[in-house]
Amino acid sequence: MNLSLPIQVQLEITDKCNLKCPHCFNYDTCSYQMNDSKDLTLVEMDKIARIIVDNKIFSVTLTGGEPLTQPVLLFRLLSYFVKHDINPSVNTNLLLLNQSLIDKLSKVMTGGLLVSCPSSDPEMYKKMTGGGDYGVFKRKLTLLVDSQLSFSVNMVVTKDNINHIKTTAIALKKIGIRSFGATPMGLVPGNSQLKKVLDKAEVISLINDLLWIKDELCLNVDIFTCLPKCSFPEEIYGKKLRFVSRSCQAGKSAITVSNNGDVRPCSHSSEVYGNLLEEPFKNIYAKMEKWRALVNIPDECLECKVLNKCFGGCRVAAKAKYGDCKSKDVWMGKPFTNDPFSLEQGDIEKMNYDAVIAISGKFRFRKEKNVYLIFAGNKTVTPVNEETFGFLEYLNETGKIKVKDLADDISIDVKDKDFNRILRLLLHKNIITMNIAQ
């Protein structure tokens, strides 16, 4: 699907950071002295926020740098985006969090926080954050758990902390976390930490650790990057895990805007295609066409049966390692001759015709050339045709209604196969909810 604009933006609101993590993809551009930042003024950042709203972006991740170094700007943007029905989330190392900030976050957050923690071992935490204090982090995490705000913890994994995944998850589970991610360190051009990058066997070990954490600790698990599908061990083929379905969306459905307004395909890429303060968003996005075509895909991937679910893994990592975006992903295996990742939708819900259905959350959409994009309650975007969109509009205006009454309203047999198929698809995508009538 070729979009006119992205649906998600990573907005780097500041280059200030209170840590200096060697694995950071912005290691060379962040201001660690905290006094020589290149941040925009509030007026300039307000203009960027308006551009994002005016172009009907669905969700924005506020990141940096460390967003909590700029609390006034952070809450100004959070409030503005929520007011205009954009779902904001925040990436943070959490060390600057306090009860006052939690109280403010509780009033404006509609998305969640992604919290960085490279290890629960104090010495390893200090090493991987450039001097951070795990004891402080632990206290801040306890505050966050007590707040009931939605969040996940992400552990960036290198050769240094590959053996800390289970112990870190166990320690954080005791504090009260419910979601845990372990993400291999990304490669960026010029990163001096390439020797710390995991090899293929270590990536599989990481995945197996996550499966153990899911089964033994009952935590939701994830990998917050797009691994090439051919790097996965066979035992997770077909599993309903978030990271299994991730694919590279750089310059496609997602882009990054830096703290000076520059637009890049993703946070790991240094390629700038324009500045939001200087030219129209659509013009900049149009210049990223090669990211949406197959120009950067390795030749080995072109015949792969899961290409459209993978897009060859991370193209920036390939460039960082081999000097060319068309090179193989560092963790790439053999192309697939079939698709082992297809999930049968099956009977997601046994269709009870007395059940009550309704739109999940606020009905949000954007019109594209041939489809409507629907932003669902689970923060995903689903393309639908005009007929399905009309059906959803009607359901949104109607509110809660029994399945059999809906069928009567639109003059269709409640057992009609297409009617039931569409309902099951919308349930599967969390665009609608179903509750058994009392």
Summary of the structure (lengths in Angstrom):
residues: 438
radius of gyration: 22.2
end to end distance: 41.1
largest distance: 67.5
contacts: 1414
relative contact order: 0.10
helix: 37%
strand: 16%
